[in-house]
Amino acid sequence: MLWLSAVIRVLKVRSLDAAIRCRSQPHSVHLPLPSPIMPWFNKSLKIQDILPGRKKRKNNASPVNTGNPSLDSPVKPLQQPNSTHGDQWIANESGILSPALVLPRIDISSPGASHLSTPAPSSLGTTRHSPSRSVSSIHSANTNKSQINDISPSERPAHHLSTQGPTSGHSAHHVSNSHTSSRQPYQAGSSYLTGARDFSVGNLVVIGHSEGTSQSWGERGREALQRLEDKAMPSAMLNSKERAYPPRCTQNTRQVLRDRIFHWGTTEGDSSNQRLFWLSGPAGIGKSAVAQTVAEDFKKKGLLGATFFFSRPNKRDDPDAVIPTLVYQLTQLIPHYKSLITEQLINTRFILDYERESMFEALITNPFRSLPTQSHPECHKPLLMVLDGLDECNGFKAQREFVEMISRFSQAEGGSMFRWLICSRPEPNLKAAFLDVGQTCQQEILKVDDSDAQKDAIRILKTGFTEIRKKYPDQLPPDWPDESQIIYIAHRASGHLGFASFIIRFIGDEDYDDPSGQLDTCMRFLGGISGPEDANPLHTLDLLYTQILSGIPTHIIRTTRLIIGFFILYGNKDLTALVLANILGLDQVSFYRALRRLHSVIRVPPASEAHEKSIQIYHASFSDYLKDPTRSGKFVLNEQEVHCPEVAFWGLNWLGYWCQGRSSNPIKHLFASKQQSLSGLPWPPPESDRDSVIDSLRKISFVPCWKACPLVPEASLELLIKALQNLDFNLPYSEEWYSETEVFAHFIRWMLSLTPGYEPPVVVDRWHVAGQGDLRTKGEMTIWHCDDDPYAFVASFLEDVTRADHYAIHLRLGRSNPKAVRLAITKYTDPRFL
């Protein structure tokens, strides 16, 4: 019986080894043993009992060091609670498994993958893993990863393994293998796990395990995190050296807003579903200063998660760098999250090349969904995430994607761990994106001219001047600067905190090292009397305006300049957005498309309010910039460009509405090719406002129309003359444009000065100097025009004129219903229509 027992033991080991070596075959293997001999295996077997050439030690004898780790390593029995015989497996540290119970079922489900299954305690649960994954990973609920990260797969002890899966009973073992010839003979000292990969035992999952792996787990993790770091953009982080002097709020500035953000950001739990905060406002108003200061305040409290500060001029506008940058910062803050991300990067090597939504889902949404806050102290309070200047992110689609992804995540499981602060200009695409977010987002608009902003501007100036005095105690008296100078600068700032900050930076610039002289330069600049040798205190603000205008497409820029230029020259309460568009002959689509990139410097009312509200330039510094060619360069406001042919032709159309009957539509035939009737409006108003809109069009068109006519190019001049010939000049001049005589007088002079080839609708009946037959014809309207040189004014169209200080010219305007006019030109008079 002794020899029979030894033979059975040898057969058992060889059969088990051969079964494991068949792991690359797509079939299942069950090892058969005659049931009568099963009771022989109820007792634990020692390795020395079954290996050839080994002598059995006596009970309780000390182990003998043979130099062979597979024989000298201690064994650890693993209980199988589901076995009817109290069966056990014995595994040593080299991975050799010795059965002390019914042989387990070896299930090979796919090429290159083995699944070793035996009963496991129900408390351990079930772990599944895809055998197709190609990089090594280990996950165990009862094993600390940090203890095994630096252990190569071939060095990991087998006692980390526990078996799982039900057995089918002792007598059910069965062999189904058509490739038995591929089994290898047992070799003493070899491991049953040699070359094995993609198998799970109990709570332990081993993926891609291979003794041939040359790179340790720790090395793989470090390489993965390095790839993440390479994809991130450190220059966009809070304390980046490339942002060494970021804008900050001075003490107590924007304090109410900062307190409100802090309260919102520190609200714990799910009591508030507004986990997203959008702070918007015009360009240069101080949004980045608020974002920087708030981020620093949260960091001091240990509540800052991650930041990304966009900047198009500084090349921090790549949307593909945003998620890796946020993820990298969070891995430095949350160790458990770092472990999850490391494993994710190892298992899915190219995850950082995914499109943004998938990357956000894989690296932020899913990890924090599976990261319970109660297990990680660093997640007990919500962390603040800051995206500043989202409007400078490259691509409107990417900007909207971030709003949508963050909104979805903030409402999902795990989203309560974060509060998201997004700062941007109020660009149309972002307005639409946050409109879709709805009530889940708290919104705040920074205004330029409110009372708090004006107080903050004075506070910035006074604090800045105090700091400058401290730097130059020997140059500046304690009462420098004069209070009136501070008030004047604050008045010009008009609540624009960026304006005030730029002035202080200019005055305190250490490169000039002359704060008193810099202040004098500022005062001259703001007063409009600076010389060519003076520096520009608002150079930084001008660069911002230039950047904004440079983003307008070339095929749209002309219309944009026309709209802005016309508004700067003629803007008043009657010039609503809808009236402005119709004066320029623009429909609603063309109007809004032309202004789409300017929402950071002008306020554009929505279409539903366009008939009653005008566009609004947020700050006078933008108008000043456009009027000064030394500041705006190619974007300078060009009056000749504003008074384009469209203004002349459309202006004649609107003026024709004053007259009824035959001349009410003077140039309708000119646009017949466009199927456009000028009796209609390019952008029709609501029916209830039609009359008021047309009335505004008539009033506003008078001055720009007469200014534009002399500037019409020669190619369009004949068309313009025909339109003028059809116009009824019997207009309510004195009632509507009492003092606007200068532009109309110059328009008449231009018509009289045209070459004989043209036939303008004006005829001179007579003229004379002051005191010589100066009689007024009945029904004649007088235009009093003041001119420094009356002689030069009339010499261009009157022959044999003598020099005098007063001239009276009697003429008729129009063809079908001429208007009698007496044009009086003199040095000393008040301009008016009588």
Secondary structure, 3 states (H helix, E strand, C coil): CHHHHHHHHHHHHHHHHHHHHCCCCCCEECCCCCHHHHHHHCCCCCHHHHCCCCCCCCCCCCCCCCCCHHHHCCCEEEECCCCCCCCEEEECCCCCEEECCCCCEEEEEECCEEEEECCCCHHHCCCCCCCCCCCCEEECCCCCHHHCCCCCHHHCCHHHCCCECCCCCHHHCCCCCCCHHHCCCCCCCCCCCCCCCCEEECCEEEECCCCCCCCCHHHHHHHHHHHHHHHCCHHHCCCCHHHCCCCCCCCCCCHHHHHHHHHHHCCCCCCCCCCEEEEECCCCCCHHHHHHHHHHHHHHCCCEEEEEECECCCCECCHHHHHHHHHHHHHHHCHHHHHHHHHHHHHCCCHHHCCHHHHHHHHHHHHHHCCCHHHCHHHCCCEEEEEECHHHCCCHHHHHHHHHHHHHHHHCCCHHHEEEEEEECCCHHHHHHHHHHHHHEEEEECCCCCHHHHHHHHHHHHHHHHHHHHHCCCCCCCCCCCHHHHHHHHHHHCCCHHHHHHHHHHHCCCCCCCHHHHHHHHHHHHCCCCCCCCCCCCHHHHHHHHHHHHCCCHHHHHHHHHHHHHHHHHCCCCCCHHHHHHHCCCCHHHHHHHCHHHCCCEECCCHHHCCCCCCEECCHHHHHHHHCHHHHHHHCCCHHHHCCHHHHHHHHHHHHCCCCHHHCCCCHHHHHHHCCCCCCCCCCCCHHHHHHHHHHHHHHHHHHHHHHHHHCCHHHHHHHHHHHHHCCCCCCHHHHCCCCHHHHHHHHHHHHCCCCCCCCCEEEEEEEECCCCCCCCCCCEEEEEECCCHHHHHHCCCCCCCCCCEEEEEEEECCCCCEEEEEEEECCCCCEEC
